[in-house]
Amino acid sequence: MRILIFFLIILLSGNAYSVDYVIFGKEVNITGYLSQEFAFSAHSDKKVELSPDGRFKYYDDPGLHSAYYTVYLDTTFWLTQEIHIRLINRLMGDHIYDMKQHNDSWRDRGFTRSRTPLHLEFTAYDVLREAYINYMSGNLVVRIGKQQLAWGQADGMRLCDIINPLDISRESLFRDSDEGYETTRIPLFLIRVDYTLGGRSFGPIEEPTIEVVVNPGDIRTPRIVDNSIWSPHDPLLPAGINVIVLDDRPDRQIDNTEWGIRLIANIWDTRVTFNFFRGYRNFWDGVVPTVRSVGFDPVTGTLIVKKIYPKINSYGITATREFYSFRKIFKGQINPILRLELLYQQDFLFNTTRFPSFDRREVDEKDVLTYMLGFDWPVKIKYINPEKNIFISGQFFHKHIFNYPDDYELQVGPYSDWIAREDMFYSTLLTRTSYFHDFLKPQILAVIDWTYGTWWLKPKVKFEIGNNWRPEIGAIFVFAGANDYRREFGHWADRDEVYVKMTYQL
């Protein structure tokens, strides 16, 4: 099957970025790519303690630890000038489960148990990644079907981008956080309606747009595969305690509908959006769920917990504005773009340091405010690149928890050692440029957690060879202390990697 798809793509590709056909008098546009990626562990072999009684676990395997392949086909059928159908098919898998199926180290560490979900994603839901019908008429746009919708614009960390959960089973939060999460969002069946009051203004408000989105019960959670090289660290349990986790995820039914509304407008030359979304809370950054104790077996020392999926209200604001005065000050440089993103969430659920307990508060609801201030600025630095601009994007994040308790602390997941502080601070820096007429494209993303002093780095270099070949070399490095393994970025401090990737693009 994979060989057949490979030759199909090669035959269709020619020497262009896309292929256009006319079938039964209707225009059909096809784009896509075929890629193969190999990643190698770039750290010393480490074991992590699971409990005070000396149990431990390895979370990676030395040497080659993944061999992803992807076949991606994006097809648009234009039924009329107003109506088109878009189908995005993706076949993805990991050859490492064939290559290491007889490897003693791989098998002893339990990674063979993640073969089923990661070796080959071949279910109808996985392969048909997106499928929707789009209707455009005048100022009205209606899109119905399986799709992804991004309301946020932050790099490296998600803020207002809360509608689609993330697939973090491969490279976790790092895989395409520098590319906008296009390949790691989990598409959902959504109904999206946009109406623009074109040519109208209301004082300083110009051309407002109203967008309504409804998820009629396609409820899915962030995808985390246990016993894979990218699964988060297990909780640090007291000696002699085992845990059974029950998952009472909301069913995919109309009674569990999520919905949201967004207002978009230009106000005093600033692009502004006001967002509201009522839906089920995804995990904190898609990693750790909140749980509640529901039972304990003293004979076996087993604690029974249940994952909690509350519905919460989320209010967001984004603003983008060009800073016009910079061009005069810096003699012709392109003006920077200033960005603001803000998210206020009501009754966000946390575990507490009192967990587990049947008579004390082990779960707490708190309002959380997170905002980001950032800028995008293509600048000319002749000493670094005399021909092309260097794109620089910097961001500062502040997360505040209201009414933080005085007599206990909030945890992001039970026994994680990841305490959610009253105030948490982050910053990111993304830079990229190109050399030799876009043949060589280096890029680097750095994300720092100032609260815990952990940070991560993702450098990479892309090459453009002709119209079709796109080799890439990159790495993921996570820097955290010895006591940070169950905190935010520290979860993956023992899984640094260097990767090479070859992509053939239509």
N, C-alpha and C positions, 0 to 999 in steps of 0.2 A: 504493500500500500504506500509506504513512504517513498519508495523508489519511483513508483508511478506518479505521485504528486510532484516529485523532484523534476522529472522529465517534462511534465505538463507545464511547470513554471518556466523552465528553460525555453521550451518551444514558444510560449506566449510572450516571452520578454522582449526579444529584439534588442534594440539599442535605445530604448526610451524609458521614462519613468512610469508610464502607464500605457495601457492598450485600450483603444476605442474600437467598438464594433457597432454595426447596425444589424439587428436581428428582428425580422418581421416588422421592419420600418421603425423600430425603437432603438434609441441609443443605449449602449451598454459600455460602462467604463470599468476596467479591471486594473487594480494595482496589487502589489504584494511583495513578499520577500521570502527567502529561505535562509536560515541561519544555523550555524553550528558553533557552540561555545564550550570551551574547556576551562575549568577553574581549578587552581592548585592551592592547597593549604599553605599559608605563609607564616606559621607560628610554630612554636615548639609544642609537642604533644602534652596536653594538660588534662588532669583529672580534677573534678569539682566535687566537693563534699556535699552529700545530700542530707545528712543528719548528724547530730552530735555523736552517734554511736559508731561512726567511722565508715558508713556506706558512701560510695562515691560513684561517679559516672563520667565517661568520656563523651564530649559533645561534637567531636570532629574526628576525622581520620587523616593521617599524614598523606602528603602527596596529592594526586588527582582526587578531587572529591565531588565533582559534578561534570556532566557532559551533556548540556542541554541542546536539544535541537528544536527548531520552530519552523513550521510552514504556515504562512499567513497570506490570506487571499481576501481582498476587499473589493466587492462587486456592487456597482450601482446600476439599477435598471430604471431608465427614465420612461415612465408610462405616458406622461404628458409633460408639458413645460411646468406644470404645477405639482405633479405627483411623481415621486421616485421611491423605489424600494432599495434599501441598502442591506447587504448581507456581508458580515465579517466572519470568516471562518479561520480558526486557528487550531492547528494540531501541534501539541507540545509534549515533550517527554524528556527523560533523562537516561542516557545510555549507561550511566554509571552502575545501574542495577544489573545490567548484563555483564559489564566489565568486572564487577567485584562480587558477583553472586557466590563465588567459591573462595572469596578472601576471608580468612579466619578473623582478622581484625575487624573488618566491616560487619561480619555476622555477629561477633561477640559483643559489639557495641549496640546491637539492636537495630541497626539501620535497615536491615532487610524487611522490617515490619512496615516501613514507609513506602515499600515498593508499589503497593496497589494504587495509592492516589498520585504518586509522582513519576512512576516509570513511564506511563503513557496516559495522557488525558484524552480519552477517546469516547467519552459519553456524548450523547447528542447535545446536552447542555454545554459541555466544554468546547466541543468543536464549533458549534454555531454560537460564536462569542457574542455577536450583536445581530439583530434582525428587526428592522423597523420600517414602517411606511411613513413618509414625510410629505405633508401637504403644505404648499406655499401659495398664497393668493393675496396680493396687495400687502396689507400690513399684518396679515394673520399667518402664523406658522403653527402647524399641529404635527406632532411626532408621537407615534404610538408603537410600542414594541420594546424588545430587549435592548437596552442602551445604557450609556453612562453619562452622567451630568456633573460637571465641575462648576461649583459656585465660588470656589476659592482660587487664589492666585499665588500663594506662598510657595517658595522653593524649600526643599529639604525637610519640611514639616507641614502637615496639613492643619488647616484652621477651619475655614468655612466650607471646605470640601468634605461634607459629612453625609451626603446622600448615599453614595455607593460605598460599601465596605471594601477592605483591601485583601488581596491574596498575598500574604506574607510568608508563604511556604518556601519561597526561593529568594535568597538574599534578604529576607525579612523586609525591614523598612528602607533598605538601601538600594534595592534593585533599580528602580527608575524614579527615585525621588528628585533626581536632577533633570528629569525629562518630563515631569508633569503627571506621573502616575498613570499614564495612558495604558500601559500594559499590565498593571497590577490592580486596578480597580476591578471589582466584580460587577459586571453589568446586571441590571435588574429590569424587569418588565415595568415600564413607566409610561404614563400619559403626560405629555408636556404640551402646553399651549402658550404661545407668545403672541401678544397683540401690541403693536406700536402705534402710538398716536402721531403718525408721521406729519411733519410740517407744523406741528402745534407747539406752543410754548405757554407756560403759566408763570409769568414773572421770570425769575432766573432759571426756571426748570424748562429745559428744551427736549423735545421729542421723547417723552417718557414711554417706557415699555413695561407692560405687566406680563409676568410669567407665572404660570400655575403648573405645579407638578404633582402628580398623584401616583403613589405606588399601591395598587389594589391588592396588597397582601403577599407580594413576592418578597418574603422576609428571609434574608440570608445574613450570616455573621462573618466577621473576618476569618479567613482560612488559615489555620495553623495546623501543620501536620506533626503529630508527636513522633518522637524517635527518628527525626530527620536531623541532618547537620545544621539546620536553621531553626530548630524549635527552641523556644526560650528555656532558660534554666528551670529545673524543677523547684518547687517550694522547699525552703529549709524547715524540715519538720522536727519536732521533739523526738528524742530517742524512743524507739519502739512503736511509733505511730504510723499507721498506714492510712491512705485516703481513698475513698471511692467518690468519684465526681459524677453527679447526675446532671444531665443537660436538658432543661425544660424549655427549649427554644420555641418561640411562637410559631404556630403552624402557618403555612402559606395558604391563607384564606382571606376572604374579603373583610372579615371582622377585624383583621389586623392592619387595615389600611393606614399608610403613612401619607402625609401631604405637606406641601409647602407653597409659599408664594414669594416672588421676588419683584421688586420695583427697580427699574433701571432708568437713569436719566443723566443728562449733562447739566450740571449746576455750576454756574460761574466758571466755565471751562474745565470742570472737574467731572470725570466719569464716576458716578456714585451708584451703588446698589444697596438696597435695604432688603434683608432676607429674613424669612421665618420658616422654620421646618419643625414639624411635630412627628417624631418617629422613635423607633427603638434605639437606645443608646448602644453605639459600638463600644468596644473595649477601649481603655485608655491607650491612645495611639495604636489601636488595633492589636495589642499584645496580650494584656492580662485582663481576665474577666473578674467581676465581683461575684462572690459566692456567699451563701448562708448555710450555717450548720443545721442539719435536719435530723441527725441521729449519731449515736456512738455505741459501738459494740465493745464493752470492756474485756470480753474474753479474748478477742483477736486484736484488740487495740486499734480498731478501725473507725475512723471518723468519716461520716457520710455528709457530703456537702452538695449543694445545688447551685448551678450558675443562675444568675438573676439577669433578666432582660427588661428593664423598666422603659417606659415611654417618657420622653422628656421634650420640653420646648427649647428650641435653640433660636436665638436672635443674632443676626449678623449684619455687619456693615463693611463694605469695601469702597475705597476711593483711590482714584488714579489721576494724577495731574502732572503735566509737563511744567518744569521750572524754567520759564522762558528767559530769565535774566542771565543764566549761566553762559549762554552763547556769546554775549557781549563781554562778560568778564574774562572768559578764557579764549577769546579771539577765535571764534569760529567753531569751537567744539560743539558737538551735538548736545542739546539740553538733556539733563537727567530727568527721569520719570520718578516722581515720588509716589509711594504706595502706602496705604493704610488698610489693615484688615482687622476686624474685631468680631469676637464671638462671645455671646453671653448665654450660658446654659443653666436652666433651672433644675434643681433637685438632681444633680449629678451624683451617682451612687459610688461610695467608697467602702472598702473594708476598713476596719480600725485595728489598732494594736491590741484590742481586747479580744480579737478573734483567736481561737474559737470560744464561744460562750453561749449558753442557753438562757442565761439570766441577766446578762449585761449587754450593752449596745455593741454589737459586732459589725453592724452596717450603719452607715450614716449618709444622709442626703445633704448636699451643700450646693449652693450656687457658685458657678465658676466663670470668671471673666478672663479671656485671653485676647491680647491684641498684638499686632505686628506693625512695626514701622520699617519701611524699606525704601530702597532706591534702585533703579536700573540706569546705568550710564555707560554708553559706548564712548570710550575716550581714545585719543591718539597719543601714544607714547612711542616716539620714534626710536628710542634706544632698545625697546623690546620688540616692536614690530613696525618697521618704517612704511609698510604698505597698507595694513588693515587696522581698523579700530580694535581695541580690547574691550569686550563687554564685561562690565563689573556689576554685580548685584549683591547688595548687602542688606541684611535684615536683623532686626532686634525683636525678640519675643518676651512678653511678660505674662505669666499665668498667675492669677490671684484667686484664692479660695476664701469666700466670705464666711464669717462666723466660725472661724477655725476653733476647735475645742481647746480648752485649757488643760484638761486632765488626762488626755490621751491623744494619740496621733492618728492621722489618716494614712492608710496603706493603699498602694496601687496593686491590688491582689493580695491574698493572704500569705503570710510567711515569706514575703518576697524580699524583705529588707529594703524595699523601694518605698520610702516614705514620701507621700505627697506633702510638701511643705506649703505653708500659707502663701508664700511667694516663691516662684521659680522663674529663672531667667535663662534665655537661650540667645544665640546669635548664629548667623550663617553668612558665608561668603562664597559666591559663585563667580568664577571668571572663565572666559573662553575667548579664543581668537582663531585665526587661520593664517596659514603660510602657503607660499608657492601656488597662488591662484586656487585656493581652497583645497589643495591636495592634502594638506596636513592640518588637522583641527584639534589642538590640545584644549582640555577643559579640566577644571578642578572644583570640587565642592567640599567645603569644610563646615561642620555643624558642631557647635559647642554647647554643652550643658553646664552653665556657670554654677548651678546649685550644687552639683556633685563633683564638678571638675572632670567630667568625662567628655570625650569628643570623638568624632570620626571624620575620616577623610576619604574622598573618592576621586582620585585622579584618573584620567583616561585620555587616550589619543585616538582619534578616528582618522581614517584615510579615505579619500575619494579617488578611486581608480576607474576612469572612464565614467560611463553612465550607470553602471550596475554593481561593481564590486565595492564593498564597504568593510574593510578589515578594521578591527578595533582591539586595542590593548589597554587594560585598565587594572585597577586594584581597589580593594576595600580594606581600610585599616581602622580599627576601633581601639581607642586608647582609654584604659580604665585601670584603676588600682586593684590591688588584691582583694579588697573588701567590697568591690562594686559589682560582683557578678550577678546579683539579682536586682540591680537597679537599671534604670532606663537603657542607655547605650551599652552599659557594662554586660548586659545579657549576652552580647555577641563578641566580647573582647577576646575570646579564644577561637574565633573563626575568621581571622583575617585571610584574605585570598588575593591571588593574582590571576587574572583571566585573559584569555585570547578569544576573539570572536570573529568569525567570517560570515558576512551577510551578502547574499546576491539579491539585489533589489530590482524589481520590475521597472 
